[in-house]
Amino acid sequence: MKQNKMYLHCGIGALLFILIMFFLPAGNGLTADGVHLLAVLVPVLYLWITVGTDWVSLLALGVLVMTGVMANEKNYYAGVYSGSMGNFIIITVISCMALSAVLSQTGVITKIANWFITRKFCQGHPYTFLAMFILSFFVIGTFMEATAVTIMYINLAAEICNKLGYKKGDKFYTVMMCGIYWGNAVVSAGSPISHVLPLLLIAAAAPALGVTISFGQWLMVGIPFEIVSYLLLMLVIRFIWKPETDKFVNYDIQAMRKANPPLSKEGKITTVIFMLVVIVWLFPQFGTAIWPEAVGYLNNIGACIPPIIALALVCIIHVNGKPIARFPELVKTVPMGLLIFTATVTVYGAAINLDSCGISTWIYNLLSPVLSGLPTIAVMAFLVLGGMLMTQFTSNTVSMYLFYAITIALLASSGINMPAFVIIVALGAMLGLVTPAAAVPSPLFFGPEHINMKDTAKYAVIYLLLSFVALMVLIWPLANVLIKF
């Protein structure tokens, strides 16, 4: 059955290629190169949604070479390969994910999580416990690879609920799992540290915007977004969802503390090294007055160098005759499929905005008659809401890139703060919460039935609507002030 479905989807992808390649006319701003690119891009998007992202992405790279869209005077392939696997984003993803694996293996993540949920003021106060449990995920997830943290938190939540006597389907159980699932979407959007989607957009947006959004600039918008999102989540849980809490009397803080041994020497060293990496990442945002030469140098070497040095250190430093981490083991934690997907998305994002393709102009010419009578702020709201709606039913990566491209096409000459608004559009498009197709980690929750749409969809929609209002009313004005080039 799965085999037949794959054949069907591949056939539909081939049909889409033929229809666009031979029946979509160039014109209205769209060039012949643009037609060729769309003929490849649309089937690739379809196959990413229906089949997968691993071999499809590798094939997409090869086909992009064959189109000649990114050709130079010497060959067809150099631009594609340098813009994909040769992009700085790949080294950044490898080093950040490997460093997150070290933090997990040395027990740092578990230690931090247990510290939050074993505070004395949580005893006998179920909503305080929920607030601290979810807050701990937001804090850890902001700085570490979210999928690995999510898996650990699912196991932790299931263990706690089992001890309390809650089972799948109970509101308390569902709320804890949604706190992780929704929190995963928020922190994956709000922080570029170890998170692929912001890194992808940073890389893709640089040519179109003419500037590179730094980690610090993204965090200046992303951290307030995370804070507001956390408060809205707790508001929904406490006053709208209101899970039953009768069994929380069984929660034993002392038992949890005893089951949480002190952090090892390896964990302490890794924590210090990681904190130094974060400081170096953020230094360009506050260090100009302190050490302008260092800021200039850090901007020149890019964001991938600090975690590379950190990885070298944890492999060099030995404790009790053993290295803190072994590189061959760390590399195994970085999935090759993810790297190829990341590389493909990055280079296609750059190709879409090539003047030689005219896709941005074409999109503008198609949509501007419909939206021309609207104020700019209404068009902005349409783009943010559109990205949020689409991502509930398809890949958040696809939604993010599509609405980013539309944003560039419609608003590039509007006079608004484009780097700031691109971040806002991305934040909205990454909030995939409602359906099992909304985000990469959704199978971890919907597959084992930790949550289901029947119990969560209503609250997810309420949360999304509140998030949309917050993005437009609070986060956008803040981003407009803070992001300056």
C-alpha positions in Angstrom: 0.0 0.0 0.0 2.8 2.4 0.9 4.6 1.5 -2.3 1.5 2.3 -4.4 1.1 5.6 -2.6 4.7 6.5 -3.3 4.3 5.7 -7.0 1.1 7.8 -7.1 2.8 10.8 -5.5 5.8 10.5 -7.8 3.5 10.3 -10.8 1.7 13.5 -9.6 5.0 15.2 -9.1 6.1 14.2 -12.7 2.7 15.5 -14.0 3.2 18.8 -12.2 6.6 19.2 -13.8 5.2 18.6 -17.3 2.3 20.9 -16.9 4.4 23.8 -15.6 7.4 23.2 -17.9 5.3 23.1 -21.1 2.1 25.0 -20.3 3.1 27.8 -18.0 4.0 30.8 -20.3 6.8 33.1 -19.5 5.6 36.7 -19.1 4.2 39.1 -16.6 7.7 39.3 -15.1 8.4 35.5 -15.2 11.3 34.5 -17.4 12.1 31.2 -19.1 14.5 30.4 -16.3 11.7 31.2 -13.8 9.4 28.7 -15.6 12.2 26.0 -15.4 12.7 26.7 -11.7 9.0 26.5 -10.9 8.7 23.3 -12.9 11.2 21.8 -10.5 10.2 23.6 -7.3 6.5 22.9 -7.3 6.9 19.0 -7.6 9.7 19.2 -5.0 7.4 21.0 -2.5 4.7 18.4 -3.3 7.0 15.5 -2.7 8.4 17.0 0.5 4.9 17.0 1.9 3.7 13.6 0.6 6.8 11.4 0.3 9.7 12.7 2.4 12.6 15.1 2.5 15.7 12.9 2.2 16.2 11.4 -1.3 13.7 14.0 -2.7 16.1 16.8 -1.6 19.1 15.1 -3.1 17.3 14.6 -6.4 16.1 18.2 -6.2 19.8 19.4 -6.1 20.6 17.3 -9.1 17.6 18.6 -11.1 18.4 22.2 -10.2 21.8 21.7 -11.7 20.2 20.3 -14.9 18.0 23.4 -15.3 21.0 25.6 -15.7 19.2 28.3 -13.6 22.2 29.0 -11.4 24.8 28.5 -14.2 28.0 30.6 -14.4 30.3 31.2 -17.4 32.0 27.8 -16.8 29.4 25.3 -15.7 25.9 24.6 -14.4 26.8 23.0 -11.1 29.2 25.4 -9.2 26.5 27.8 -8.0 24.1 25.0 -6.9 26.8 23.2 -4.8 28.3 26.3 -3.3 24.9 27.6 -2.4 23.8 24.3 -0.8 26.3 21.9 0.8 28.9 24.6 0.6 26.8 27.1 2.5 27.9 28.1 6.0 24.6 26.9 7.3 25.6 23.2 6.9 28.7 23.6 9.1 26.6 25.6 11.6 23.9 22.9 11.8 26.5 20.1 12.2 28.4 21.8 15.0 25.3 23.0 16.9 23.5 19.7 16.8 26.7 17.8 17.8 27.2 20.3 20.7 23.6 19.8 21.8 24.3 16.0 21.9 27.3 16.6 24.3 25.0 18.6 26.6 22.5 15.7 26.5 25.0 12.9 27.0 26.7 14.7 30.0 23.3 15.1 31.8 23.1 18.9 31.6 19.6 18.9 30.1 18.2 16.5 32.7 19.8 18.4 35.5 18.3 21.8 34.4 14.9 20.3 33.9 14.8 18.6 37.3 16.0 21.8 39.0 12.9 23.7 37.7 10.3 21.1 38.7 11.7 20.4 42.2 11.4 23.9 43.7 9.6 23.9 47.1 6.9 26.2 45.9 5.7 23.6 43.4 4.7 21.2 46.2 0.9 21.2 46.4 0.5 23.7 43.6 -0.3 22.0 40.3 -0.5 25.1 38.1 2.8 26.3 39.5 4.3 23.0 38.7 3.0 23.1 35.1 4.3 26.6 34.7 7.8 25.6 35.9 7.8 22.4 33.8 6.9 24.3 30.6 9.2 27.2 31.5 12.1 24.7 31.9 11.4 23.4 28.4 11.3 27.0 27.0 14.7 27.8 28.6 16.5 24.7 27.6 14.9 24.6 24.1 16.0 28.1 23.4 19.7 27.1 23.5 19.7 23.4 22.5 18.5 21.3 19.5 14.7 21.1 20.1 14.0 17.6 18.9 16.5 15.9 21.3 15.1 18.0 24.2 11.6 17.2 23.1 12.2 13.4 23.2 13.7 13.7 26.7 10.8 15.8 27.9 8.2 13.5 26.5 9.8 10.7 28.5 10.0 12.9 31.6 6.3 14.0 31.3 5.1 10.4 30.8 7.1 9.3 33.9 5.7 12.0 36.1 2.2 11.4 34.9 2.5 7.7 35.5 3.7 8.4 39.1 0.8 10.8 39.7 -1.8 8.4 38.2 -2.6 10.3 35.0 -2.9 8.4 31.8 -3.2 9.2 28.1 -6.4 11.1 27.4 -6.5 12.8 30.8 -6.4 16.6 30.6 -3.4 16.9 32.9 -1.4 14.5 30.7 -2.5 16.2 27.5 -1.6 19.6 28.8 1.9 18.5 29.8 2.4 17.0 26.3 1.0 20.1 24.6 3.3 22.3 26.6 6.2 20.4 25.1 4.7 20.2 21.6 3.7 23.9 21.3 6.8 25.0 23.2 8.9 23.1 20.6 7.3 25.2 17.8 7.9 28.5 19.8 11.5 27.9 20.7 12.4 26.5 17.3 11.1 29.8 15.8 12.4 32.2 18.5 16.0 31.1 18.6 18.5 30.4 15.8 20.8 28.6 18.3 20.8 25.0 17.3 17.5 25.4 15.4 17.4 24.8 11.6 14.5 26.9 10.4 15.8 30.3 11.6 19.2 29.4 10.2 17.6 28.5 6.9 15.8 31.8 6.6 18.9 33.8 7.7 20.9 32.2 4.9 18.2 32.5 2.3 17.2 36.1 3.1 20.7 37.6 3.0 20.9 38.0 -0.8 17.3 39.4 -1.1 17.6 41.8 1.9 21.2 42.8 1.2 22.1 42.2 4.9 22.6 39.2 7.1 20.4 38.9 10.2 22.7 38.0 13.1 21.9 35.5 15.9 21.7 38.4 18.4 19.2 40.4 16.2 17.0 37.3 15.8 17.1 36.7 19.5 16.2 40.4 20.2 12.9 39.6 18.5 12.7 35.9 19.3 13.1 36.1 23.1 10.3 38.6 23.6 8.2 36.4 21.3 9.0 33.4 23.5 8.1 35.2 26.7 4.8 36.4 25.3 4.1 32.9 23.9 4.8 31.3 27.2 2.5 33.7 29.1 -0.3 33.1 26.5 0.2 29.3 26.8 -0.1 29.5 30.6 -3.2 31.8 30.2 -4.9 29.2 27.9 -4.0 26.3 30.3 -5.1 28.1 33.5 -8.2 29.9 32.5 -9.5 28.2 29.4 -8.3 24.6 29.4 -8.3 24.1 33.2 -7.1 20.5 33.5 -8.1 18.4 36.5 -5.4 18.4 39.2 -6.8 16.2 42.0 -4.0 13.6 41.7 -1.2 16.1 42.0 -1.1 15.4 45.7 0.9 12.4 44.8 3.8 14.6 43.5 6.9 14.0 45.7 9.6 16.7 45.2 12.0 15.0 47.6 11.8 11.7 45.6 12.4 13.6 42.4 15.5 15.3 43.9 17.0 12.0 45.1 16.6 10.6 41.6 18.6 13.5 40.2 22.3 13.1 41.0 24.7 16.0 41.0 26.1 17.2 37.7 29.3 15.4 36.7 32.6 17.1 36.1 32.1 16.5 32.4 28.7 18.2 32.5 30.1 21.2 34.4 32.9 21.7 31.9 30.5 21.3 28.9 28.1 23.8 30.5 30.9 26.4 30.8 32.1 25.9 27.2 28.5 26.2 25.9 27.9 29.4 27.9 31.0 30.9 26.4 29.8 30.0 22.9 26.5 31.8 23.6 28.3 34.9 24.9 30.5 35.0 21.7 27.3 34.7 19.6 25.7 37.6 21.4 28.7 39.8 21.8 28.3 41.7 18.5 25.0 43.0 19.8 26.3 44.6 22.9 30.1 44.7 22.6 30.7 47.5 20.1 31.3 50.0 22.8 33.5 47.6 24.7 35.7 46.0 22.0 34.7 47.1 18.5 37.7 45.3 16.8 36.4 42.0 18.3 32.9 42.7 17.1 34.2 43.3 13.6 36.2 40.1 13.7 33.4 38.0 15.0 31.1 39.3 12.3 33.7 38.4 9.7 34.2 34.8 10.8 30.5 34.0 11.2 28.4 32.1 13.7 29.7 28.6 12.9 33.2 29.1 14.3 32.4 29.3 18.1 30.7 25.9 18.2 33.4 24.3 16.0 36.0 25.4 18.6 33.7 24.2 21.4 33.5 20.8 19.8 37.2 20.6 19.5 37.6 21.4 23.2 35.2 18.7 24.4 37.0 16.2 22.3 40.4 17.4 23.6 39.6 17.7 27.3 39.9 14.4 29.2 38.2 13.6 32.5 39.4 10.4 34.3 41.4 9.4 31.3 38.5 9.7 28.8 37.5 12.6 26.5 34.3 14.4 27.3 33.0 13.5 23.9 34.2 11.3 20.9 33.7 13.0 17.6 32.6 9.8 15.7 29.8 9.3 18.2 28.7 12.9 17.9 28.6 12.8 14.1 26.1 9.9 14.4 23.6 12.2 16.1 23.5 14.5 13.0 21.1 12.9 10.4 22.4 13.1 6.9 18.9 13.5 5.5 18.4 16.7 7.6 21.7 18.2 6.2 20.7 17.5 2.6 17.2 18.9 3.2 18.8 22.0 4.8 21.2 22.5 1.9 18.4 22.1 -0.7 16.0 24.5 1.0 18.9 27.0 1.3 19.8 27.0 -2.4 16.2 27.0 -3.6 15.5 30.0 -1.4 18.3 31.8 -3.1 17.3 30.7 -6.6 13.7 32.0 -6.1 14.9 35.5 -5.7 17.2 35.6 -8.7 16.4 38.5 -11.0 17.1 36.2 -14.0 14.0 34.1 -12.9 11.6 37.0 -12.2 9.6 34.9 -9.8 9.3 37.7 -7.2 8.1 40.1 -9.9 5.6 37.6 -11.2 4.2 36.9 -7.7 3.9 40.7 -7.2 2.1 41.2 -10.5 -0.3 38.4 -9.7 -1.2 39.5 -6.1 -0.9 43.2 -6.2 -4.2 43.8 -8.0 -6.0 41.9 -5.2 -4.1 43.6 -2.4 -3.3 47.0 -3.9 -6.3 48.7 -2.2 -5.3 47.5 1.3 -3.2 49.5 3.7 0.4 48.1 4.1 -0.4 46.9 7.7 -3.3 44.9 6.3 -1.1 43.2 3.7 1.4 42.4 6.5 -1.4 40.9 8.6 -2.5 38.8 5.7 1.0 37.4 5.2 1.5 36.5 8.8 -1.9 34.9 9.2 -1.6 33.1 5.8 1.7 31.6 6.9 0.2 30.5 10.2 -2.8 28.9 8.5 -0.9 27.1 5.8 1.6 25.6 8.3 -1.2 23.8 10.1 -1.7 21.6 7.1 1.7 21.3 5.5 5.4 21.5 6.3 6.4 24.5 8.3 9.5 24.8 6.2 7.5 25.0 3.0 5.1 27.5 4.6 7.9 29.7 5.9 9.7 29.8 2.5 6.5 30.4 0.5 5.3 33.3 2.6 8.9 34.7 2.9 9.0 34.7 -1.0 5.6 36.4 -1.2 6.7 38.9 1.5 9.8 39.9 -0.5 7.7 40.2 -3.7 4.9 42.3 -2.2 6.7 44.5 0.3 10.3 44.9 -0.9 9.6 48.4 -2.1 7.0 49.3 0.6 9.5 51.2 2.8 8.9 49.0 5.9 11.7 47.4 7.9 12.0 44.3 5.8 14.6 42.3 7.9 12.4 42.8 11.0 9.2 41.8 9.2 10.8 38.8 7.6 11.5 37.5 11.1 7.8 38.2 12.0 6.5 36.2 9.0 8.9 33.4 9.9 7.8 33.2 13.5 4.2 32.9 12.4 4.9 30.3 9.8 6.8 28.1 12.2 3.8 27.7 14.6 2.6 24.4 13.4 0.4 23.1 16.2 -3.0 21.8 15.1 -2.6 18.8 12.8 -0.1 15.9 12.6 1.2 17.4 9.4 2.0 20.7 10.9 5.6 20.2 12.1 8.5 17.7 12.1 8.2 16.6 15.7 4.4 16.0 15.5 4.7 12.2 14.9 6.4 12.0 18.3 3.2 13.2 19.9 0.4 12.1 17.6 1.9 8.7 16.7 2.0 7.3 20.2 -1.3 9.2 21.0 0.2 11.4 23.7 -2.1 14.0 22.2 -4.9 13.9 19.6 -6.7 16.5 17.6 -10.1 15.8 19.2 -8.7 16.9 22.6 -6.3 19.6 21.5 -7.5 21.3 18.3 -9.8 23.8 19.9 -7.2 25.0 22.4 -4.5 25.1 19.7 -6.7 27.4 17.5 -7.3 29.7 20.5 -3.6 29.8 21.2 -2.8 30.5 17.5 -5.3 33.4 17.3 -3.8 34.9 20.5 -0.3 34.4 19.0 -1.3 36.2 15.8 -2.6 39.2 17.7 0.6 39.3 19.8 2.8 39.1 16.7 1.1 42.1 15.1 0.4 44.2 18.1 3.4 43.6 20.3 6.3 41.8 18.6 6.2 43.6 15.2 6.4 47.1 16.7 9.2 45.9 19.0 11.1 44.3 16.1 10.7 47.5 14.0 12.5 49.4 16.8 15.2 46.9 17.6 16.3 45.6 14.2 18.4 48.3 12.6 21.0 48.1 9.8 
